[in-house]
Each structure stands twice: as structure tokens, then as C-alpha cells.
Amino acid sequence: METKKELSPEQRDELIEILKTRFEKNRNRHIGLDWENVQTKLEANVEKLWSLNEMERTGGEPDVVGHDEKTGEYIFYDCVAESPKGRRSLCYDGEAWDARKEFKPEGTAIDMASEMGIELLTEEQYRELQQLGKCDTKTSSWIITPSDIRKLGGAIFADFRYNTVFIYHNGASSYYAVRGFRGSLRV
């Protein structure tokens, strides 16, 4: 049975209020952007509110980090200080999950992101996020892995230590209690 991917009017109002409060509290993430324009865009794209709610529900604390002038879309990233708690202990993708013989995690980062209607951050996006406020100082986050690395069985993740963004590799089937993933969504 597939879950209905829409919010009730009450849930939409509650989420918009959470997002508005976060937007106003963290103006450094979206200098020059106006909340009323963001809210208008959200209300015109209610299907995206479900994905934002999933980001919120799993601990991501999504916030606006940019505006694409060409498409008119607002860009949201998970801005929580540490990797979202509701998205940890996952291997990278389904192929990696299938390859595990035992002690399989509950799921994968790629599959969960897809179910949520979001995408994992790229390395470039992860570095942009770190410019808005340091995160993953105690955790790490899977990021989009180049296909040539993935074909060899690896996957990449990132964190912030010693005032530096580090990009590391690991087997794609690995998973850890302190590694999750951060997502992006365009509205």
C-alpha cells in the first residue's frame, strides 16, 4: 500500500510556520530573499511541501539556501547541525544493500532520498552549505558519488573537522550510527 504523499491543510500551515520561523532566524543563509515570495512558491507547489515535511520529520531542519534566477526555484538544504538523526545507519544504495550478506541496515541513503522526493547533496553543494554555518562536526553525511567510484564499489561522504571540509571514501555497503545524509529540494 502506497502512502499518500500530501499534507492536510493543518499540516501545511504548521510546516509553513516552522519554515518561516527558521527563515527569519537564519537570514545569513538567504541574504536578499523575501519570505513572502518563498511562501507564495510553496503554496503554489503543495506537492513539494510533503517532501519538505519529510526533511523536517527526519530531523533535517530544511531552510532556503538560494534562488535559481533562471528557473525561479528556491533551493532548500538540510541545515541541521549534525547529520539528520532520522536518516542515519544507512548504506549508500540498493546495490550496496543487496551485496551485504549479513547485518543489513534498515535501508539506503539513495532509496530513502528518492522516497522523500529529495536528492543527496553533491560535493559542491556540501561545501556551499558549510559556508552558511559549520555542520557535521561530530557526524558525517553521504554525498552523491561519481559513477566511476561507485562502479568500483565505493561511495563518498563528507564532514567538517579542523576547520576543513573533508571528503572521504568508504565501501558503499558500510553504515555507521553517525553517518546519514543531507538532502536538497528545489521548489
Secondary structure as GFF3:
##gff-version 3
##sequence-region A 1 187
A	DSSP	alpha_helix	9	25	.	.	.	ID=ss1
A	DSSP	three_ten_helix	27	29	.	.	.	ID=ss2
A	DSSP	alpha_helix	35	44	.	.	.	ID=ss3
A	DSSP	alpha_helix	46	57	.	.	.	ID=ss4
A	DSSP	beta_strand	62	67	.	.	.	ID=ss5
A	DSSP	beta_strand	74	78	.	.	.	ID=ss6
A	DSSP	three_ten_helix	85	87	.	.	.	ID=ss7
A	DSSP	alpha_helix	94	99	.	.	.	ID=ss8
A	DSSP	alpha_helix	109	116	.	.	.	ID=ss9
A	DSSP	beta_strand	119	120	.	.	.	ID=ss10
A	DSSP	alpha_helix	123	132	.	.	.	ID=ss11
A	DSSP	beta_strand	140	143	.	.	.	ID=ss12
A	DSSP	alpha_helix	147	151	.	.	.	ID=ss13
A	DSSP	beta_strand	154	161	.	.	.	ID=ss14
A	DSSP	beta_strand	164	171	.	.	.	ID=ss15
A	DSSP	beta_strand	179	181	.	.	.	ID=ss16
A	DSSP	beta_strand	183	186	.	.	.	ID=ss17
###
